[in-house]
Amino acid sequence: MSWRLYGTEPRTGALDVWLIDSEEAATDVTPGSDWCLIVETSVPIEGYDMAESGRVEVAPIHSETPFADHLGETVLAVHDEADPDTGRLALELTFDSGRVRCETWSGDLRLSSK
């Protein structure tokens, strides 16, 4: 996952989530500039510094994300929600132990468990 950090403040919401399968293929889930949800094959990036705008940290997920409860599980189903004018709005992944919903809200990536 990647997060934006400002000084010593705690992490803000996720910027990107990379889902890596058993064959090491990575799928990036991130909000687009038009606030749609982008889901594409992409290798995780390195963190970087943005000077006075903070920095972006990239690290394995921690307990603060709904995906932490499903590490190592197989994705059983994927459900897309899209609008014909704006594109993908949400993606819901189903695991044996529950579901994770990825969506954008005001340009931010939102993750929730169901």
MDTraj code that builds the backbone (N, CA, C; nanometers):
import mdtraj as md
import numpy as np

residues = "MET SER TRP ARG LEU TYR GLY THR GLU PRO ARG THR GLY ALA LEU ASP VAL TRP LEU ILE ASP SER GLU GLU ALA ALA THR ASP VAL THR PRO GLY SER ASP TRP CYS LEU ILE VAL GLU THR SER VAL PRO ILE GLU GLY TYR ASP MET ALA GLU SER GLY ARG VAL GLU VAL ALA PRO ILE HIS SER GLU THR PRO PHE ALA ASP HIS LEU GLY GLU THR VAL LEU ALA VAL HIS ASP GLU ALA ASP PRO ASP THR GLY ARG LEU ALA LEU GLU LEU THR PHE ASP SER GLY ARG VAL ARG CYS GLU THR TRP SER GLY ASP LEU ARG LEU SER SER LYS".split()
xyz = np.array([
    [0.0840, -0.1172, 0.0000],
    [0.0000, 0.0000, 0.0000],
    [0.0884, 0.1233, 0.0000],
    [0.0331, 0.2308, -0.0452],
    [0.1030, 0.3581, -0.0337],
    [0.0151, 0.4557, 0.0417],
    [0.0822, 0.5416, 0.1218],
    [0.0155, 0.6428, 0.2027],
    [0.0904, 0.7737, 0.1877],
    [0.0194, 0.8847, 0.2032],
    [0.0837, 1.0149, 0.2074],
    [0.1104, 1.0480, 0.3535],
    [0.2307, 1.0973, 0.3819],
    [0.2705, 1.1358, 0.5173],
    [0.3120, 1.2819, 0.5180],
    [0.2715, 1.3533, 0.6234],
    [0.3090, 1.4933, 0.6415],
    [0.3831, 1.5042, 0.7732],
    [0.5109, 1.5317, 0.7697],
    [0.5890, 1.5486, 0.8917],
    [0.5751, 1.4303, 0.9849],
    [0.5347, 1.4565, 1.1089],
    [0.5199, 1.3498, 1.2078],
    [0.3743, 1.3068, 1.2261],
    [0.2854, 1.3586, 1.1420],
    [0.1440, 1.3212, 1.1510],
    [0.1271, 1.1742, 1.1126],
    [0.0223, 1.1095, 1.1648],
    [-0.0020, 0.9697, 1.1276],
    [-0.0395, 0.9579, 0.9804],
    [-0.0310, 0.8371, 0.9284],
    [-0.0671, 0.8116, 0.7884],
    [-0.2095, 0.8569, 0.7608],
    [-0.2286, 0.9103, 0.6411],
    [-0.3642, 0.9395, 0.5955],
    [-0.4140, 0.8155, 0.5211],
    [-0.5284, 0.8240, 0.4593],
    [-0.5849, 0.7104, 0.3859],
    [-0.4918, 0.6606, 0.2766],
    [-0.5162, 0.5407, 0.2337],
    [-0.4342, 0.4777, 0.1306],
    [-0.4452, 0.5533, -0.0019],
    [-0.3331, 0.5612, -0.0719],
    [-0.3323, 0.6183, -0.2066],
    [-0.3467, 0.5074, -0.3103],
    [-0.2780, 0.3969, -0.2872],
    [-0.2789, 0.2812, -0.3763],
    [-0.2817, 0.1549, -0.2916],
    [-0.3418, 0.0502, -0.3483],
    [-0.3327, -0.0838, -0.2912],
    [-0.2912, -0.1747, -0.4052],
    [-0.1850, -0.2523, -0.3831],
    [-0.1438, -0.3509, -0.4818],
    [-0.1821, -0.4875, -0.4302],
    [-0.2607, -0.5590, -0.5081],
    [-0.3003, -0.6958, -0.4748],
    [-0.2061, -0.7879, -0.5512],
    [-0.1318, -0.8702, -0.4794],
    [-0.0301, -0.9554, -0.5419],
    [-0.0743, -1.1001, -0.5288],
    [-0.0838, -1.1688, -0.6427],
    [-0.1334, -1.3063, -0.6403],
    [-0.0201, -1.4066, -0.6176],
    [-0.0546, -1.5337, -0.6194],
    [0.0418, -1.6395, -0.5900],
    [0.1520, -1.6504, -0.6947],
    [0.1326, -1.5912, -0.8112],
    [0.2346, -1.5914, -0.9161],
    [0.3114, -1.4597, -0.9211],
    [0.2946, -1.3765, -0.8172],
    [0.3626, -1.2469, -0.8023],
    [0.3158, -1.1406, -0.9015],
    [0.2011, -1.1604, -0.9669],
    [0.1439, -1.0566, -1.0531],
    [0.0746, -0.9552, -0.9627],
    [0.0958, -0.8262, -0.9890],
    [0.0409, -0.7198, -0.9044],
    [-0.0676, -0.6424, -0.9785],
    [-0.1783, -0.6187, -0.9078],
    [-0.2880, -0.5369, -0.9587],
    [-0.3003, -0.4155, -0.8677],
    [-0.2947, -0.2971, -0.9273],
    [-0.3029, -0.1713, -0.8531],
    [-0.4473, -0.1223, -0.8515],
    [-0.4944, -0.0855, -0.7336],
    [-0.6272, -0.0249, -0.7164],
    [-0.6019, 0.1155, -0.6622],
    [-0.6452, 0.2171, -0.7364],
    [-0.6166, 0.3552, -0.6996],
    [-0.7219, 0.4487, -0.7591],
    [-0.7453, 0.5646, -0.6982],
    [-0.8384, 0.6601, -0.7590],
    [-0.7740, 0.7293, -0.8790],
    [-0.8546, 0.7559, -0.9811],
    [-0.8062, 0.8273, -1.0979],
    [-0.8238, 0.9768, -1.0822],
    [-0.7630, 1.0527, -1.1707],
    [-0.7729, 1.1984, -1.1637],
    [-0.9156, 1.2469, -1.1860],
    [-0.9979, 1.1642, -1.2513],
    [-1.1384, 1.1998, -1.2725],
    [-1.2293, 1.1376, -1.1663],
    [-1.1687, 1.0886, -1.0571],
    [-1.2351, 1.0309, -0.9411],
    [-1.2961, 0.8943, -0.9673],
    [-1.2687, 0.8342, -1.0837],
    [-1.3116, 0.6972, -1.1044],
    [-1.2104, 0.6052, -1.0352],
    [-1.2410, 0.4788, -1.0230],
    [-1.1516, 0.3830, -0.9603],
    [-1.0734, 0.3123, -1.0699],
    [-0.9425, 0.3189, -1.0638],
    [-0.8564, 0.2539, -1.1618],
    [-0.8112, 0.1200, -1.1056],
    [-0.8238, 0.0153, -1.1851],
    [-0.7760, -0.1178, -1.1499],
    [-0.6942, -0.1650, -1.2691],
    [-0.5620, -0.1792, -1.2489],
    [-0.4749, -0.2156, -1.3600],
    [-0.3543, -0.2945, -1.3106],
    [-0.2948, -0.3696, -1.4012],
    [-0.1723, -0.4411, -1.3699],
    [-0.0607, -0.3390, -1.3570],
    [0.0078, -0.3407, -1.2432],
    [0.1127, -0.2417, -1.2189],
    [0.2019, -0.2892, -1.1052],
    [0.3303, -0.2755, -1.1227],
    [0.4265, -0.3117, -1.0190],
    [0.4242, -0.2049, -0.9100],
    [0.4308, -0.2431, -0.7822],
    [0.4347, -0.1420, -0.6760],
    [0.5510, -0.0444, -0.6959],
    [0.5246, 0.0819, -0.6670],
    [0.6256, 0.1863, -0.6825],
    [0.7126, 0.1939, -0.5577],
    [0.8173, 0.2711, -0.5651],
    [0.9000, 0.3036, -0.4489],
    [0.8415, 0.4295, -0.3856],
    [0.8605, 0.4466, -0.2559],
    [0.8187, 0.5698, -0.1912],
    [0.9004, 0.6873, -0.2434],
    [0.8510, 0.8084, -0.2217],
    [0.9233, 0.9270, -0.2688],
    [0.8885, 1.0477, -0.1826],
    [0.9766, 1.1466, -0.1871],
    [0.9625, 1.2689, -0.1090],
    [0.9021, 1.3777, -0.1964],
    [0.8080, 1.4549, -0.1415],
    [0.7443, 1.5646, -0.2151],
    [0.7746, 1.6990, -0.1481],
    [0.8891, 1.7074, -0.0805],
    [0.9331, 1.8294, -0.0109],
    [0.8268, 1.8768, 0.0881],
    [0.7834, 2.0026, 0.0791],
    [0.6876, 2.0570, 0.1758],
    [0.5482, 1.9949, 0.1654],
    [0.5225, 1.9181, 0.0602],
    [0.3927, 1.8502, 0.0457],
    [0.3907, 1.7131, 0.1122],
    [0.4981, 1.6776, 0.1819],
    [0.5036, 1.5496, 0.2515],
    [0.5795, 1.4457, 0.1718],
    [0.5509, 1.3213, 0.2011],
    [0.6156, 1.2132, 0.1280],
    [0.5162, 1.0985, 0.1110],
    [0.5453, 1.0110, 0.0182],
    [0.4642, 0.8923, -0.0041],
    [0.5448, 0.7724, 0.0433],
    [0.4845, 0.6939, 0.1330],
    [0.5483, 0.5740, 0.1851],
    [0.4797, 0.4530, 0.1233],
    [0.5601, 0.3555, 0.0815],
    [0.5067, 0.2307, 0.0279],
    [0.5553, 0.1191, 0.1182],
    [0.4621, 0.0399, 0.1704],
    [0.4977, -0.0671, 0.2630],
    [0.3903, -0.1749, 0.2595],
    [0.4239, -0.2938, 0.3078],
    [0.3207, -0.3983, 0.3177],
    [0.2057, -0.3506, 0.4055],
    [0.0885, -0.4055, 0.3823],
    [-0.0288, -0.3631, 0.4591],
    [-0.0148, -0.3976, 0.6062],
    [-0.0808, -0.3193, 0.6862],
    [-0.0841, -0.3382, 0.8304],
    [-0.2290, -0.3602, 0.8719],
    [-0.2538, -0.3687, 0.9958],
    [-0.3886, -0.3963, 1.0451],
    [-0.4885, -0.2845, 1.0160],
    [-0.4401, -0.1669, 0.9735],
    [-0.5329, -0.0558, 0.9499],
    [-0.6089, -0.0645, 0.8179],
    [-0.5911, -0.1704, 0.7417],
    [-0.6642, -0.1863, 0.6167],
    [-0.7502, -0.3122, 0.6211],
    [-0.8677, -0.3091, 0.5606],
    [-0.9539, -0.4271, 0.5584],
    [-0.8900, -0.5488, 0.4906],
    [-0.7925, -0.5284, 0.4033],
    [-0.7278, -0.6411, 0.3368],
    [-0.6441, -0.7257, 0.4331],
    [-0.6024, -0.6698, 0.5445],
    [-0.5172, -0.7425, 0.6394],
    [-0.5839, -0.8714, 0.6876],
    [-0.7145, -0.8708, 0.7009],
    [-0.7858, -0.9895, 0.7473],
    [-0.7929, -1.1011, 0.6432],
    [-0.7517, -1.0729, 0.5201],
    [-0.7677, -1.1702, 0.4115],
    [-0.6352, -1.2099, 0.3457],
    [-0.5229, -1.1743, 0.4067],
    [-0.3927, -1.2086, 0.3491],
    [-0.3818, -1.3595, 0.3280],
    [-0.3368, -1.3977, 0.2105],
    [-0.3179, -1.5391, 0.1788],
    [-0.4428, -1.6095, 0.1292],
    [-0.5578, -1.5432, 0.1352],
    [-0.6825, -1.6045, 0.0886],
    [-0.6993, -1.5857, -0.0620],
    [-0.7766, -1.6744, -0.1209],
    [-0.8085, -1.6669, -0.2628],
    [-0.9290, -1.5747, -0.2827],
    [-0.9237, -1.4926, -0.3852],
    [-1.0390, -1.4099, -0.4220],
    [-1.1390, -1.5023, -0.4894],
    [-1.2585, -1.5114, -0.4339],
    [-1.3620, -1.6009, -0.4857],
    [-1.4513, -1.5342, -0.5895],
    [-1.4718, -1.4034, -0.5747],
    [-1.5574, -1.3305, -0.6682],
    [-1.5180, -1.1835, -0.6699],
    [-1.5437, -1.1185, -0.7826],
    [-1.5173, -0.9760, -0.7992],
    [-1.6420, -0.9131, -0.8587],
    [-1.6855, -0.8031, -0.7993],
    [-1.8032, -0.7320, -0.8485],
    [-1.7641, -0.5865, -0.8743],
    [-1.7888, -0.5409, -0.9963],
    [-1.7623, -0.4027, -1.0380],
    [-1.8899, -0.3212, -1.0303],
    [-1.8772, -0.1945, -0.9918],
    [-1.9867, -0.0995, -1.0059],
    [-1.9348, 0.0132, -1.0922],
    [-2.0075, 0.0434, -1.1984],
    [-1.9615, 0.1456, -1.2920],
    [-2.0766, 0.2342, -1.3363],
    [-2.0404, 0.3521, -1.3792],
    [-2.1342, 0.4483, -1.4357],
    [-2.0912, 0.4684, -1.5809],
    [-2.1849, 0.4684, -1.6756],
    [-2.1462, 0.4824, -1.8161],
    [-2.0721, 0.6124, -1.8468],
    [-2.0969, 0.7170, -1.7683],
    [-2.0325, 0.8452, -1.7948],
    [-1.8988, 0.8627, -1.7233],
    [-1.8858, 0.8043, -1.6054],
    [-1.7646, 0.8303, -1.5263],
    [-1.6734, 0.7098, -1.5093],
    [-1.7176, 0.5908, -1.5455],
    [-1.6335, 0.4723, -1.5338],
    [-1.6562, 0.3973, -1.4035],
    [-1.5558, 0.3191, -1.3634],
    [-1.5673, 0.2350, -1.2441],
    [-1.5773, 0.3211, -1.1193],
    [-1.6765, 0.2899, -1.0354],
    [-1.6974, 0.3613, -0.9097],
    [-1.6537, 0.2785, -0.7899],
    [-1.6667, 0.1456, -0.8009],
    [-1.6342, 0.0588, -0.6881],
    [-1.5974, -0.0804, -0.7379],
    [-1.5240, -0.1505, -0.6538],
    [-1.4836, -0.2875, -0.6789],
    [-1.4984, -0.3616, -0.5465],
    [-1.5688, -0.4730, -0.5489],
    [-1.5855, -0.5514, -0.4270],
    [-1.5259, -0.6894, -0.4495],
    [-1.4367, -0.7292, -0.3584],
    [-1.3709, -0.8585, -0.3660],
    [-1.4234, -0.9477, -0.2547],
    [-1.4606, -1.0710, -0.2900],
    [-1.5137, -1.1658, -0.1930],
    [-1.4095, -1.2722, -0.1632],
    [-1.3863, -1.2953, -0.0335],
    [-1.2948, -1.3974, 0.0161],
    [-1.3768, -1.4958, 0.0990],
    [-1.3167, -1.6092, 0.1377],
    [-1.3856, -1.7042, 0.2260],
    [-1.4336, -1.6374, 0.3544],
    [-1.3532, -1.5461, 0.4071],
    [-1.3833, -1.4877, 0.5387],
    [-1.4521, -1.3514, 0.5333],
    [-1.4923, -1.3064, 0.4164],
    [-1.5619, -1.1778, 0.4082],
    [-1.5366, -1.1062, 0.2768],
    [-1.5736, -0.9792, 0.2736],
    [-1.5587, -0.8982, 0.1525],
    [-1.4867, -0.7680, 0.1834],
    [-1.4180, -0.7153, 0.0813],
    [-1.3561, -0.5832, 0.0907],
    [-1.4088, -0.5005, -0.0254],
    [-1.4538, -0.3804, 0.0066],
    [-1.5043, -0.2878, -0.0953],
    [-1.4033, -0.1762, -0.1135],
    [-1.3681, -0.1501, -0.2386],
    [-1.2775, -0.0408, -0.2759],
    [-1.3604, 0.0587, -0.3565],
    [-1.3530, 0.1861, -0.3183],
    [-1.4278, 0.2877, -0.3922],
    [-1.3569, 0.4219, -0.3773],
    [-1.3982, 0.5169, -0.4569],
    [-1.3437, 0.6514, -0.4441],
    [-1.4506, 0.7427, -0.3876],
    [-1.4050, 0.8403, -0.3117],
    [-1.4945, 0.9415, -0.2577],
    [-1.4172, 1.0721, -0.2585],
    [-1.4622, 1.1673, -0.3352],
    [-1.3959, 1.2965, -0.3494],
    [-1.2489, 1.2798, -0.3873],
    [-1.2213, 1.1808, -0.4710],
    [-1.0845, 1.1577, -0.5179],
    [-0.9974, 1.0752, -0.4260],
    [-1.0497, 1.0318, -0.3107],
    [-0.9737, 0.9497, -0.2165],
    [-1.0120, 0.8035, -0.2312],
    [-0.9165, 0.7136, -0.2089],
    [-0.9430, 0.5720, -0.2075],
    [-1.0041, 0.5346, -0.0725],
    [-1.1182, 0.4698, -0.0755],
    [-1.1858, 0.4256, 0.0467],
    [-1.1936, 0.2734, 0.0460],
    [-1.1529, 0.2114, 0.1553],
    [-1.1577, 0.0671, 0.1708],
    [-1.2455, 0.0339, 0.2902],
    [-1.3346, -0.0645, 0.2736],
    [-1.4206, -0.1034, 0.3855],
    [-1.4453, -0.2542, 0.3802],
    [-1.4767, -0.3103, 0.4967],
    [-1.5073, -0.4537, 0.5093],
    [-1.6568, -0.4733, 0.5152],
    [-1.6972, -0.5884, 0.4665],
    [-1.8391, -0.6272, 0.4755],
    [-1.8459, -0.7664, 0.5297],
])
top = md.Topology()
chain = top.add_chain()
for i, resn in enumerate(residues, 1):
    res = top.add_residue(resn, chain, resSeq=i)
    for name in ("N", "CA", "C"):
        top.add_atom(name, md.element.get_by_symbol(name[0]), res)
traj = md.Trajectory(xyz[None], top)
